[in-house]
Amino acid sequence: MSQHHKINYIEIPVKAMASSKAFFRKAFGWDFVDYGDDYAAIKGAGIEGGLFVSEYVVDADKGSVLVVLYSDDLVKSQADIEGAGGKIKTPTFEFPGGHRFHFCDRNGNEYAIWSDK
């Protein structure tokens, strides 16, 4: 299958690298490869990507692209996110095809997570 014109990498701004990596490790089990102090490649997230130090945050209400994760168990995912220091931005709601909620990481970046279960 050709990779031509396929999305294959995302980069996420973070204000604090160490606490960001800790959040994603604890909440989702992701791992990282450091490339200096200001960049870390994401491993185990389902798509290749990286974290980079920035003063900016991802906010879908302001037109940012929204990264949406999948979950086999939304209740457990919410508990894992909150246990890792994340905050729920939009409580779980139903949409055609499943349920989802939006959350912010420790930097204030917004994400969504959904399930068809």
Secondary structure, 3 states (H helix, E strand, C coil): CCCCCCCCEEEEEECCHHHHHHHHHHHHCCEEEECCCCEEEEECCCCEEEEEECCCCCCHHHCCCCEEEECCCHHHHHHHHHHCCCEEEEEEEEECCEEEEEEECCCCCEEEEEECC
